[in-house]
Amino acid sequence: MKYKHHAMRDHNSDSSLFAGRALFCLFLVGAVFIVLLVNLYHLQVTGFQEFQTRSNSNRITVLPVAPNRGLIYDRNGEILAENIAVYSIEIIPEEVPDLDDTLQRLVELLDLPESSIQTFQNQLRRARRFPQIPFIDNVTEEQVARFSLHQHHFPGVSVEGRHQRHYPHNDLFTHVLGYVGRINRQDIQRLQATDQYANYAATRTIGKLGVERYYEETLHGKTGYQTVEVNNRGRVVRTLEFTPPTPGKDIYLEVDVEMQKIAQHQLQGRRGAIVVMDSKTGGLLAMYSNPSYNPNWFVSGISTKQYQSLLQDPNNPLINRASQGRYPPASTIKPHMGLLGLQEGTITPSTSIWDPGYYELEGIERRFRNWRSWGHGWVDLHKAIQVSNNTFYYELAHKLGIDAISDFMLDLGFGDFTGIDIHEENRAVMPSRGWKRANYNESWYTGETLSVGIGQSFWTATPLQLATTTNTIVTKGRRLQPRFLRGIREGENIQYQQPFEKAPLQLDQESYFTTIMEGMERVISRADGTAHAAFVGAPYRAAGKTGTAQVISRADIEEEEVIEFDTDGEPIPIEVDERLRNNATYVGYAPADDPQITLAIAIENVGGGGLNAAPVARRIMDFYFDKQAQIELAQQQQDEDPVDADN
């Protein structure tokens, strides 16, 4: 039997092979482990700061917090501009899967007009300062509740609450307060130019006009910040750090709500303006321009329909007639002209002229007429103011010349800004030879100087200028700047503002002012004074000057068939279009011996100042002195009340 040979297994070789493989695997594992350790070291040590920063930036963010806007009060503490809580539906477009579908479903859910979608689309195309865009502002509680119930169907849409400016008196103070509106591109450029942009990081609105704009920096406050943790959908999970904003300061104005209401009532249905000033401080107690409009329309964005209604209104409600309306001052500047005549030595208080009812200029066939065709006979300065004689002022203007008139009136404040604390103001026009050459490329004519002497021709003034220049006369040279600001709240106290005063008007003799003021008092006190009828029975001594400003030239009016003349010597064209009738103006003050209030009134296309503007002044002054009497009586009673010794 033959046995098959079998080779013996080499255990040494197997062991070597196994050891080699094991060593290789161990090396491989060790290398991988070393790589992991190196990477771990990089993540945890060398790259820690970088990755920590990246991580924080993904879950922690800093959000600006808008400050509450300061409130605005009148002189008696009545609120004029406040902040109210409102809700809005806002959308972050980047988080909405299907924006068109979402907008349509929102319109149906909240019963909104289809135009809301177009309005939102318009906002979407504009430059954005915030990730979310308001879809609808001022939503009702019912709409909030309805949306909250279905919010889970609207990713990227939320209800947001915030404070919004509100003007409780609607159109009563529009031309004083102005309004706030959404920050637009021009506002951003202005803020960037003044290094204030960062302070508006969370602010949506800014003062656009009036006091709101002029005192924007005071009212706005300082933006705060909060550091928050957000989830992967950008929602705030918790607040890590909070730096509260500094609210804007509350301000108090000189205006009196009740007097403003009187002014509004007096201009109801008429175009015009009323300015009432504290004679001793320049504080504006009332300033109303009619027609006006509701400033609340602009706060959250005015609709196209509303804005077009304002633009297309033939009465121009957007114009502040008190500070921007340019009216021929007419006879209201006769006291100013008289003051210049005294200063220049052209006349004295006793200078008299014979008035036959007209004035003739040598070499000119045209007669410059007085309002009374048969004249006033012998007229001195007092009587010329009292009866508003034109002939006296034709001669005075001729003797003075346009250069002296223009220089003095510019120095008095005509043709320039008054310095009022709103930006909406017009210089109007104080004509001169240079002005006419620059604007018409023509020489100045002597006849134009005569017309300037009675406040006509190219001369225009705002009611605010008339009030301030008249106040310079009645304060005997003090040139007080008209101001709305009465004080600013600092903590629990109010820091009252001192009157703003320019260099005084220096005359050779203070008696010149007294002479003019005597003439203005005779306008009221004498039976033939042009405002006497309006102030009959007044329990105080008032003084003033009426004016009637032509809208079309006398020559044009005389072509009409029916002509009458008012007490200021201006024709009343009864048959002409309402827009072509004369404007009524008035300047005045009271009491005559110690002026407390000075006012100016301009009412468009109503006729004579004595018949239409002076009665308005009477009602305003009656209100003022009635209220002063009540305050004094209350103070007197308080002083007389016995003091309880036990207390």
BELGIQUI-V62846 format. One record per backbone hydrogen bond with DSSP energy under -1.0 kcal/mol. CO is the residue of the C=O (numbers start at 1). NH is the residue of the N-H. E is the energy in kcal/mol with one decimal. If there is no record, write none. Layout:
{{CO & NH & E} {CO & NH & E}}
This chain:
{{9 & 11 & -1.2} {10 & 14 & -2.0} {11 & 15 & -2.1} {12 & 16 & -2.2} {13 & 17 & -2.5} {14 & 18 & -2.7} {15 & 19 & -2.5} {16 & 20 & -2.5} {17 & 21 & -2.5} {18 & 22 & -2.8} {19 & 23 & -2.4} {20 & 24 & -2.4} {21 & 25 & -2.7} {22 & 26 & -2.8} {23 & 27 & -2.4} {24 & 28 & -2.8} {25 & 29 & -3.1} {26 & 30 & -2.6} {27 & 31 & -2.9} {28 & 32 & -2.7} {29 & 33 & -2.9} {30 & 34 & -2.5} {31 & 35 & -2.6} {32 & 36 & -2.7} {33 & 37 & -2.5} {34 & 38 & -3.0} {35 & 39 & -2.8} {36 & 40 & -2.9} {37 & 41 & -2.7} {38 & 42 & -2.3} {39 & 43 & -2.8} {40 & 44 & -3.0} {41 & 45 & -2.5} {41 & 46 & -1.3} {42 & 47 & -3.5} {47 & 51 & -2.4} {48 & 52 & -2.7} {49 & 53 & -2.2} {50 & 54 & -2.1} {51 & 55 & -2.3} {52 & 56 & -2.5} {53 & 57 & -2.4} {54 & 58 & -1.1} {55 & 59 & -1.1} {56 & 60 & -3.7} {59 & 230 & -3.2} {61 & 228 & -3.1} {63 & 226 & -2.5} {65 & 224 & -2.6} {68 & 248 & -3.0} {71 & 251 & -2.6} {72 & 80 & -3.4} {72 & 81 & -1.7} {73 & 253 & -2.7} {74 & 77 & -1.8} {78 & 74 & -2.3} {81 & 72 & -1.8} {82 & 166 & -2.5} {84 & 164 & -2.9} {86 & 162 & -2.2} {87 & 139 & -2.3} {88 & 160 & -2.8} {89 & 135 & -3.8} {89 & 136 & -1.4} {90 & 158 & -2.5} {91 & 133 & -2.9} {92 & 95 & -2.2} {93 & 96 & -1.5} {98 & 102 & -2.3} {99 & 103 & -2.8} {100 & 104 & -2.1} {101 & 105 & -2.3} {102 & 106 & -2.2} {103 & 107 & -2.3} {104 & 108 & -1.9} {105 & 109 & -2.5} {106 & 110 & -2.7} {107 & 112 & -2.1} {113 & 116 & -1.9} {114 & 117 & -1.5} {115 & 119 & -2.4} {116 & 120 & -2.2} {117 & 121 & -2.5} {118 & 122 & -2.3} {119 & 123 & -1.9} {120 & 124 & -2.3} {121 & 125 & -1.3} {133 & 91 & -2.6} {136 & 89 & -2.4} {140 & 144 & -2.4} {141 & 145 & -2.6} {142 & 146 & -2.5} {143 & 147 & -2.5} {144 & 148 & -2.7} {145 & 149 & -1.6} {150 & 153 & -2.1} {151 & 154 & -2.3} {154 & 157 & -1.7} {156 & 92 & -2.8} {158 & 90 & -2.9} {160 & 88 & -2.5} {162 & 86 & -2.8} {164 & 84 & -3.0} {166 & 82 & -2.7} {167 & 170 & -1.9} {169 & 172 & -2.3} {173 & 176 & -1.5} {173 & 177 & -3.2} {174 & 178 & -2.2} {176 & 211 & -2.3} {177 & 212 & -2.6} {179 & 208 & -3.0} {179 & 209 & -1.2} {181 & 206 & -2.4} {184 & 188 & -2.3} {185 & 189 & -2.3} {186 & 190 & -2.2} {187 & 191 & -2.8} {188 & 192 & -2.8} {189 & 193 & -2.1} {190 & 194 & -1.3} {191 & 196 & -3.0} {192 & 195 & -1.2} {197 & 200 & -1.9} {198 & 201 & -1.3} {204 & 183 & -2.4} {206 & 181 & -2.2} {209 & 213 & -1.3} {210 & 214 & -2.6} {211 & 215 & -2.6} {213 & 216 & -1.6} {215 & 219 & -2.6} {216 & 220 & -2.5} {218 & 249 & -2.6} {219 & 70 & -2.8} {222 & 246 & -2.3} {224 & 65 & -3.3} {225 & 243 & -4.0} {226 & 63 & -3.1} {227 & 240 & -3.4} {227 & 241 & -1.8} {228 & 61 & -2.8} {229 & 237 & -4.3} {229 & 238 & -1.3} {231 & 234 & -2.1} {235 & 231 & -2.3} {238 & 229 & -3.1} {241 & 227 & -3.0} {243 & 225 & -1.9} {246 & 222 & -2.5} {250 & 489 & -2.8} {251 & 73 & -2.3} {252 & 486 & -3.3} {252 & 487 & -1.9} {255 & 75 & -2.5} {256 & 260 & -2.5} {257 & 261 & -2.0} {258 & 262 & -1.8} {259 & 263 & -2.4} {260 & 264 & -2.6} {261 & 265 & -2.6} {262 & 266 & -2.3} {263 & 267 & -1.3} {265 & 268 & -1.1} {267 & 270 & -2.8} {271 & 604 & -3.1} {272 & 290 & -2.9} {273 & 602 & -2.3} {274 & 288 & -2.2} {275 & 600 & -2.2} {276 & 285 & -1.7} {276 & 286 & -1.6} {277 & 598 & -2.6} {278 & 282 & -2.7} {282 & 483 & -1.8} {283 & 278 & -3.5} {285 & 256 & -2.7} {286 & 276 & -2.9} {288 & 274 & -2.3} {290 & 272 & -2.1} {294 & 297 & -1.4} {295 & 298 & -1.5} {303 & 307 & -2.5} {304 & 308 & -2.5} {305 & 309 & -1.8} {306 & 310 & -1.4} {307 & 311 & -2.5} {308 & 312 & -2.6} {313 & 316 & -2.0} {316 & 319 & -1.5} {319 & 321 & -1.2} {320 & 324 & -2.9} {322 & 464 & -2.0} {323 & 426 & -2.7} {327 & 461 & -2.9} {329 & 332 & -1.5} {330 & 333 & -1.6} {331 & 334 & -1.8} {333 & 337 & -2.6} {334 & 338 & -2.5} {335 & 339 & -2.1} {336 & 340 & -1.9} {337 & 341 & -2.4} {338 & 342 & -2.1} {339 & 343 & -2.3} {340 & 344 & -2.7} {341 & 346 & -1.6} {341 & 347 & -1.5} {348 & 351 & -1.8} {353 & 379 & -2.6} {355 & 377 & -1.6} {357 & 370 & -2.4} {359 & 368 & -3.1} {361 & 364 & -2.5} {368 & 359 & -2.3} {372 & 375 & -2.1} {377 & 355 & -2.6} {379 & 353 & -2.0} {380 & 384 & -2.4} {381 & 385 & -1.8} {382 & 386 & -2.6} {383 & 387 & -2.9} {384 & 389 & -1.6} {386 & 530 & -1.6} {390 & 394 & -2.1} {391 & 395 & -2.1} {392 & 396 & -2.0} {393 & 397 & -2.6} {394 & 398 & -2.2} {395 & 399 & -2.3} {396 & 400 & -2.4} {397 & 401 & -2.9} {401 & 405 & -2.0} {402 & 406 & -2.9} {403 & 407 & -2.4} {404 & 408 & -2.3} {405 & 409 & -2.6} {406 & 410 & -2.3} {407 & 411 & -1.9} {408 & 412 & -1.9} {409 & 413 & -1.4} {409 & 414 & -2.5} {420 & 422 & -1.3} {423 & 425 & -1.6} {429 & 460 & -2.3} {432 & 436 & -2.3} {433 & 437 & -2.4} {434 & 438 & -2.5} {435 & 439 & -2.0} {436 & 440 & -3.3} {437 & 441 & -1.0} {445 & 449 & -1.1} {446 & 450 & -1.6} {447 & 451 & -1.7} {448 & 452 & -2.4} {449 & 453 & -1.7} {451 & 454 & -1.2} {451 & 456 & -2.5} {452 & 455 & -2.1} {455 & 330 & -2.4} {456 & 459 & -1.5} {461 & 327 & -2.7} {462 & 466 & -2.2} {463 & 467 & -2.2} {464 & 468 & -2.3} {465 & 469 & -2.7} {466 & 470 & -1.9} {467 & 471 & -2.0} {468 & 472 & -1.5} {469 & 473 & -1.2} {470 & 474 & -2.3} {471 & 475 & -1.6} {472 & 477 & -3.4} {473 & 476 & -1.6} {477 & 505 & -2.8} {479 & 502 & -2.8} {483 & 284 & -2.7} {484 & 254 & -3.0} {486 & 497 & -2.3} {487 & 252 & -3.1} {488 & 495 & -3.1} {490 & 493 & -1.8} {493 & 490 & -3.3} {494 & 496 & -1.0} {495 & 488 & -1.7} {500 & 481 & -3.3} {509 & 512 & -1.3} {510 & 513 & -1.0} {510 & 514 & -1.2} {511 & 515 & -2.6} {512 & 516 & -1.9} {513 & 517 & -2.5} {514 & 518 & -2.2} {515 & 519 & -1.7} {516 & 520 & -2.1} {517 & 521 & -2.0} {518 & 522 & -1.7} {520 & 544 & -2.0} {521 & 524 & -1.2} {521 & 525 & -2.9} {522 & 526 & -1.7} {523 & 531 & -1.6} {526 & 529 & -2.0} {529 & 532 & -1.5} {532 & 535 & -1.1} {535 & 538 & -2.1} {541 & 592 & -2.1} {543 & 589 & -2.7} {545 & 587 & -2.2} {547 & 585 & -2.9} {549 & 583 & -2.6} {553 & 557 & -2.0} {554 & 558 & -2.4} {557 & 560 & -2.6} {564 & 572 & -4.7} {566 & 569 & -1.9} {570 & 566 & -2.5} {572 & 574 & -1.5} {577 & 580 & -2.1} {578 & 581 & -1.2} {582 & 607 & -2.2} {583 & 549 & -2.6} {584 & 603 & -3.0} {585 & 547 & -2.0} {586 & 601 & -2.8} {587 & 545 & -2.7} {588 & 599 & -2.7} {589 & 543 & -2.3} {590 & 596 & -3.2} {590 & 597 & -2.0} {596 & 279 & -2.5} {597 & 590 & -1.6} {598 & 277 & -3.5} {599 & 588 & -2.0} {600 & 275 & -2.6} {601 & 586 & -2.0} {602 & 273 & -2.5} {603 & 584 & -2.9} {608 & 612 & -1.7} {609 & 613 & -1.5} {609 & 614 & -2.6} {613 & 617 & -1.9} {614 & 618 & -2.3} {615 & 619 & -1.9} {616 & 620 & -2.0} {617 & 621 & -2.6} {618 & 622 & -2.7} {619 & 623 & -2.0} {620 & 624 & -2.3} {621 & 625 & -2.6} {622 & 626 & -2.3} {623 & 627 & -2.3} {624 & 628 & -2.2} {625 & 629 & -2.2} {626 & 630 & -2.0} {627 & 631 & -2.4} {628 & 632 & -2.5} {629 & 633 & -2.5} {630 & 634 & -2.5} {631 & 635 & -2.4} {632 & 636 & -2.4} {633 & 637 & -2.7} {634 & 638 & -2.1} {635 & 639 & -2.1} {636 & 640 & -1.8} {637 & 641 & -1.4} {644 & 647 & -1.4}}
